[in-house]
Amino acid sequence: DLQGELRESMARAALAQQDIGVAERQIQILGDMPRGSFDQERLALLQAWLDDVGGRPEIAMNGYKPLFDAKSRPVAAEAQLRAVKLADAEKRSDIKPDEAIARLETVSVIWRGGRLEIEALAELARRYADQHRWRDAFMVARRANENFTEDPLTRQMHDETAQRFAELFSGSGLGKLPRIEALALFYDFKEFLPIGRRGDEITRLLADRLVGLDLLDQAAEILKYQMDRRLT
């Protein structure tokens, strides 16, 4: 039992480093172990991942798909995440954009914690943004901030989300948002407002637009927030 755990860890480390030789040998040894001593779903996942890293996308996808309904929730979650990433990298039509989002949402629900969840959240945030589902994208980034504070991928997500927030509320981007939605997004996700001069400029642009719409109380509230929290 211990040997199975150790060899799986070694295979995973080798696959992460794209060391095909080491990974292949460890997976082969796992497959040769007495049946019942190592979970066959986990072995199938490792084999599909090996085909993925080894440049055999068709075989890899055929390996991932049966595992979407695996008895093991971690295996099912990881198989779906890796299949979505493979379809995206290879520009494959196996998994359409809407199905990809649905599967990533499933992963984020059925498995919490660890690298699997943060990778799923990062993929999900990017795909929500591609479809202009801004509230969903910002909510996912906030969840990563709350649950994976020190992870480098979280910091990357925060920076990308702040950039999207800036683009959304500056220049022509602001004119494309319905006024109520713009207000709600700004108030609900102010933590993604860029620091410094860029953030101040975005705040003034939004206030100017509210004045133009004769929403003076809302404009005053935004400017008051600017005076109280951001100016010295």
PyMOL commands that set and color helices and strands:
alter all, ss='L'
color gray80, all
select helices_A, chain A and resi 2-16+20-32+40-53+57-69+73-89+97-110+114-130+134-147+152-169+172-175+179-188+190-192+197-212+216-230
alter helices_A, ss='H'
color red, helices_A
deselect
rebuild
show_as cartoon
